[in-house]
C-alpha cells in the first residue's frame, strides 16, 4: 500500500510517498533492500538525482519512503509500487518486470502530474516563512485572514500577488485516538479566558 505524504512526516522533512509492506519477518530485510535498489534506479531514470530513501522492517512487514517533488507525489506512489514489484520478483527468483517499460509508463505519469507553478509557489512561501498547503484542487499560502487560495490548475505568478497581505495565524493541531475533541475545546476555552480570539 503506497500513499502520499504531503508535508513533513515521520520519515523526512520533505514530501514523498510511503509504502507499507506486509510480509513474513524473515522476508522483510531482503525485500526492503531490493526495493531500495529498484526505487533508486527508477527515481534516477525520472531525473530525481540522489533521492532520499528510507526503509525499515517491523514485525509483519516494513515501512519504506521515497522523497519526491510536490508536483510528483502520485508518480512517487507508482514508483514505490513498481519498485516493490521488481523487488518481489528478484527475491522470489522470478523474472522482474521490463524496467524500460516501467520507466516509460512512469514518465507518462510524471508528465501528466507535473505542475511547475506549484513548486514555484512552495518556494515563494518558504522564502517568506508563511504556511503553504495544497491538495488535489487548490493551493494556499498564509493562514486565517492572511491567506490566499487559488485553484491548483490556475495558479497566478507569485509576482502578481501583494505578498504584504499574506501572513499566518498561530495554529495548534491535536492528533491521537481518544480525547481530541475534549482537548481542543479545553484549549480554546483557556485561550478565550486569557483574552484571545480562538477559532475552533
Legacy VTK file of the C-alpha trace (Angstrom):
# vtk DataFile Version 3.0
C-alpha trace
ASCII
DATASET POLYDATA
POINTS 200 float
0.000 0.000 0.000
1.574 3.305 -1.089
0.270 6.752 -0.156
1.289 10.377 -0.497
2.755 12.299 2.422
2.146 15.923 1.527
4.449 17.556 4.047
6.966 16.839 6.811
6.382 13.363 8.226
7.920 10.670 10.426
10.371 9.718 7.668
11.549 13.095 6.389
11.114 16.860 6.446
10.257 16.537 2.749
7.127 15.428 0.939
7.113 11.989 -0.616
5.412 8.627 -0.832
5.302 5.982 1.879
4.996 2.266 1.181
3.733 -0.243 3.734
4.875 -3.793 3.057
3.210 -6.813 4.634
5.325 -9.975 4.631
6.951 -12.560 6.862
9.576 -11.184 9.245
12.360 -13.180 7.570
11.426 -11.734 4.134
11.377 -8.060 5.121
15.146 -7.303 5.093
15.732 -8.757 1.607
12.542 -7.201 0.184
13.420 -3.769 1.574
16.999 -3.980 0.308
15.796 -4.954 -3.181
13.160 -2.175 -3.026
15.823 0.408 -2.123
17.940 -0.618 -5.098
14.988 -0.634 -7.502
13.462 2.624 -6.260
16.784 4.467 -6.597
17.183 3.186 -10.148
13.633 4.198 -11.148
13.904 7.604 -9.450
17.202 8.285 -11.231
15.585 7.463 -14.575
12.943 10.094 -13.798
15.651 12.681 -13.125
15.389 12.616 -9.324
19.085 12.531 -8.557
20.210 11.176 -5.188
16.682 10.556 -3.927
16.087 10.454 -0.193
15.050 6.880 0.587
14.122 5.270 3.902
13.326 1.618 4.677
12.820 -0.146 7.997
11.426 -3.575 8.847
8.815 -4.040 11.567
7.052 -7.182 12.837
4.890 -8.404 9.962
6.404 -6.201 7.255
8.218 -2.939 6.715
7.962 0.776 6.058
9.549 2.438 3.052
9.671 6.089 1.945
10.740 7.932 -1.189
11.051 11.738 -1.083
9.711 13.413 -4.225
8.882 16.831 -5.646
5.458 18.119 -4.585
4.249 18.030 -8.190
5.156 14.336 -8.483
3.697 12.705 -5.374
1.216 10.469 -7.198
4.030 9.430 -9.510
6.132 8.655 -6.429
3.444 6.244 -5.177
3.660 4.468 -8.544
7.470 4.434 -8.331
7.180 2.810 -4.894
4.783 0.146 -6.126
6.734 -0.625 -9.299
9.975 -0.853 -7.303
8.273 -3.261 -4.926
7.053 -5.407 -7.844
10.656 -5.571 -9.092
11.961 -6.331 -5.578
9.391 -9.074 -5.038
10.298 -10.738 -8.334
14.023 -10.608 -7.529
13.568 -12.059 -4.029
11.271 -14.812 -5.320
13.597 -15.638 -8.222
11.057 -14.662 -10.900
11.740 -12.513 -13.970
11.357 -8.859 -12.999
9.063 -6.539 -14.997
10.731 -4.910 -18.019
12.322 -1.811 -16.495
12.281 0.128 -19.760
8.524 -0.357 -19.976
8.087 0.574 -16.297
10.163 3.748 -16.721
8.235 4.731 -19.878
4.909 4.422 -18.012
6.261 6.351 -15.024
7.413 9.171 -17.323
3.865 9.473 -18.667
2.547 9.715 -15.071
5.147 12.365 -14.281
4.342 14.407 -17.384
0.608 14.456 -16.549
1.168 15.390 -12.901
3.896 17.996 -13.377
2.916 21.481 -12.201
5.886 23.857 -12.113
3.718 26.687 -10.742
3.039 24.616 -7.611
6.770 24.236 -6.979
7.353 27.981 -7.543
4.607 28.842 -5.027
6.067 26.480 -2.451
9.468 28.153 -2.849
7.953 31.654 -2.587
6.044 30.741 0.595
9.165 29.210 2.157
11.208 32.311 1.308
8.656 34.465 3.163
8.206 31.992 6.014
4.452 31.563 5.590
2.350 28.421 5.574
1.992 26.607 2.260
-0.717 23.977 1.813
-2.204 22.212 -1.180
-4.495 19.371 -2.099
-5.889 17.928 -5.320
-7.930 21.077 -6.029
-6.286 24.168 -4.541
-3.115 25.778 -3.236
-2.997 28.203 -0.278
-0.413 30.455 1.309
-0.758 32.069 4.716
-3.393 31.347 7.348
-6.696 32.780 8.538
-7.453 36.268 7.213
-3.923 36.412 5.816
-4.393 33.502 3.445
-4.802 33.359 -0.315
-6.202 30.309 -2.106
-6.152 29.530 -5.825
-7.346 26.622 -7.973
-4.472 24.192 -8.480
-4.607 24.413 -12.284
-4.940 28.223 -12.374
-2.202 29.449 -10.045
-1.087 33.020 -10.844
2.550 34.042 -10.947
3.840 34.832 -7.436
4.950 38.271 -8.692
1.275 39.142 -9.365
0.393 38.851 -5.659
0.548 41.541 -2.970
2.598 39.474 -0.509
2.301 42.163 2.185
-1.267 40.926 2.811
-0.151 37.324 3.334
0.536 36.229 6.908
-0.026 33.317 9.250
-2.046 32.869 12.406
-0.940 30.591 15.237
-2.293 27.093 14.683
-2.337 24.139 17.076
-3.168 20.679 15.757
-4.354 17.937 18.085
-3.988 14.325 16.973
-4.481 10.945 18.575
-7.023 8.204 19.056
-9.044 9.487 22.008
-9.645 12.872 23.615
-9.025 15.131 20.610
-12.339 16.985 20.843
-12.118 17.410 24.617
-8.526 18.639 24.427
-9.322 21.059 21.588
-12.341 22.521 23.380
-10.358 22.889 26.591
-7.531 24.710 24.791
-9.994 27.034 23.032
-11.716 27.823 26.333
-8.380 28.558 28.012
-7.342 30.907 25.195
-10.728 32.665 25.313
-10.424 33.175 29.080
-6.933 34.608 28.522
-8.430 37.235 26.201
-7.521 35.711 22.842
-9.807 35.021 19.889
-9.625 31.301 19.194
-11.086 29.622 16.147
-12.140 26.036 16.731
LINES 1 201
200 0 1 2 3 4 5 6 7 8 9 10 11 12 13 14 15 16 17 18 19 20 21 22 23 24 25 26 27 28 29 30 31 32 33 34 35 36 37 38 39 40 41 42 43 44 45 46 47 48 49 50 51 52 53 54 55 56 57 58 59 60 61 62 63 64 65 66 67 68 69 70 71 72 73 74 75 76 77 78 79 80 81 82 83 84 85 86 87 88 89 90 91 92 93 94 95 96 97 98 99 100 101 102 103 104 105 106 107 108 109 110 111 112 113 114 115 116 117 118 119 120 121 122 123 124 125 126 127 128 129 130 131 132 133 134 135 136 137 138 139 140 141 142 143 144 145 146 147 148 149 150 151 152 153 154 155 156 157 158 159 160 161 162 163 164 165 166 167 168 169 170 171 172 173 174 175 176 177 178 179 180 181 182 183 184 185 186 187 188 189 190 191 192 193 194 195 196 197 198 199
